[in-house]
Amino acid sequence: MNNPVKNTNKLTNRLLFTVIMLMVVYPVYSQQLTVSSPNKKNQVALTCQQQGTTGSWHLEAIYAANGLAASVIPRIKLGLQRNDQDFSKDLKFLKATKSVLIKEQYTALHGKRSQCSNSANEVVVSFENPSKAKMNVIIRAYNDGIAFRYEFPEKTGNFTITNEHTSYIVPDSTVRWLQKFDLSNEGLYKKTVTAQEKGDWCYPALFHSEYSNCWYLIHEADVDRGYCATKLSSDGQQSIYKVTLPYPHEGEGEALPQITLPWKSPWRVIIMGQLSDIVESTLVDDVSKPSVLTKTDWIKPGLVSWNYWSDNHGTRDYQTVCRFTDLAAAMDWPYTLFDWEWDAMSNGGNVEDAAKYALSKGVKPLIWYNSGMFKWITATPFDRLKTHEGRLKEFAWLKSLGFVGVKIDFFLSEKQFMMEYYLDILEDAAKAEMMVYFHGCLVPRGWARTYPHLMTYEGVRGAEWYNNNHELTTTAPEHNSVMPFTRNVVGSMDYTPVTFTNSQHPHITSYGHELALSVVFESALQHMADRPEGYYNLPDAARSFLKEVPAAWDDTKYLDGYPGKDVIIARRKNKAWYIGGLNSENKEKTKTLRFDFLDDNTSYKLTLIADEKHDKAFSTRYVVVDKHSQIDVKMLRRGGFAISLKPVQ
């Protein structure tokens, strides 16, 4: 494995093991076990870096397509360091289980797809270190990627993880999209082809291998109370991305996770394949724990009117809150959000009056809270959710007023204590049947499967950045078409899209581009950020589109695109399809759309709302199509379009 670039022919030189066999040990060779996905396209190989069966071990990610197999991540270093001993070197192989087919079907209440499949081949490999302490590596190969996690199977013991040695060695020829790490996860992705920049990087990280045109997205999933969230780090000298624990200076609390045996780490997840595999994947949720809820009829995705973008202090004013409630009612959106400063509301009413007004209009209110975890963030209410007793009291009060969900802001730490706080909130909110969404937070780690009342997360540079400075004006077009291939792949994303007017700083995306964001961006609570007149003044077709566009989907299809250039995504709800297309480049484009994803023997009425001659105008076209049809759609520079497809009765 000394040369990570010359990979393609290696499979002919290895001792390969099928996924239904035990690993056989041959002392004179480098040892390897290979696990293949059910469709045989994705493989993960385990190899000892020394001769024999004792030493340091690594994984290799292999992608097979068109009769060729390529090593797209030639080495994934394995190992953990505990405060008592090392589990990264001199590990002796003990045994490997026979491959087991993981086959689980589950229903998601929101997200890309309602019917999901957790289907993979799994092998558990057992090691011991020189002290005879045991560590297992659980390896899975999925049709859309690979995943692995560590396990300490011994029954007793309390320890500290002082280092995780997991590292991804990426060939220099790989193109990568990386976002500099910050605790709000609200940066911009940078495209690069070298590893010369030293730093810490956010999840998820996107890579494009020159081998077999394979794409992969590195992330983690199923983080629980037994660990922290992590980041990726590189030293700028080698193309290595190491899983890195929180640093002591990143907020209060202990940086190093404390574990109790028996223990399993979060999953290290690599979504892998073609761009369609990346965009359509639910792998982060698939590997996470199943739902802990039995009664879920109170969990209802939907669109939300939101006043903060157009008026940062809007919730102080009762009349403004009522205007946005009226907007939700007029647009048939089920929700309106009372953002920060609701406890200072005046000018005709208070928060209780505003809740009554919303309910009288058939609109359900949502409400904002400060997490209270940072003394220097003083926005109120500050400390009502910090304790179990406080949460139960506050949720009971909110329920009595008719509130159905809480937005909780300012977490800004990925240490273990903060993971515990997130999960405490979710568990108490479930008892109160209160939907939750997090802001100023980590990006999704699969919790929406376990706690389906977790509707969305921020963890993205969203439209509120038009209020912060002028930067998003010029970066938004490219940023918007990177998100479907990166951040939004791993879970709901509260970007707060679809703005036609301007906030403090203008946008240069077209009206067609903005309308398309309602489909391209997935969020179970989709906060529509514009002021009321921004929606009232739309032409009938665009306004009608926003009245009916869903916030949760039965299926998702990637149709076309490339990160930072353009993207076209189709999503289905019941029998209707919706398509959103974005052009991020500074040139006009014409795209040919084909509809081979539609049902056989069914005709659909297509409504196309696209760019007109200038960026603040729409053209609307109606036509009947079927799965054999195709149409051409023109997009202005930084333009876009939206389509609805409904079966003809």
JOJOQUI-V368190 format. One record per run of one state. SS is the DSSP state (a for helix, b for strand, c for the rest). FROM is the first residue (numbers start at 1). TO is the last residue. Records with the same first field share a line. If there is no record, write none. Layout:
BEGIN
SS: FROM-TO, FROM-TO
END
This chain:
BEGIN
c: 1-7, 14-29, 31-31, 37-41, 49-51, 53-53, 56-56, 66-67, 78-79, 83-85, 88-90, 97-99, 108-114, 129-133, 143-144, 153-157, 165-166, 170-174, 181-188, 193-198, 202-204, 209-214, 222-230, 235-239, 245-257, 261-262, 265-266, 274-274, 281-282, 287-301, 307-313, 331-334, 339-341, 345-345, 347-350, 361-363, 371-387, 402-404, 410-415, 432-434, 439-446, 451-453, 458-462, 467-470, 484-486, 491-492, 494-510, 521-524, 529-531, 537-539, 549-554, 563-565, 574-575, 584-588, 595-603, 612-617, 626-629, 636-639, 648-649
a: 8-13, 275-280, 283-286, 314-316, 318-330, 342-344, 351-360, 388-401, 416-431, 447-450, 463-466, 471-483, 487-490, 511-520, 532-536, 540-548
b: 30-30, 32-36, 42-48, 52-52, 54-55, 57-65, 68-77, 80-82, 86-87, 91-96, 100-107, 115-128, 134-142, 145-152, 158-164, 167-169, 175-180, 189-192, 199-201, 205-208, 215-221, 231-234, 240-244, 258-260, 263-264, 267-273, 302-306, 317-317, 335-338, 346-346, 364-370, 405-409, 435-438, 454-457, 493-493, 525-528, 555-562, 566-573, 576-583, 589-594, 604-611, 618-625, 630-635, 640-647
END
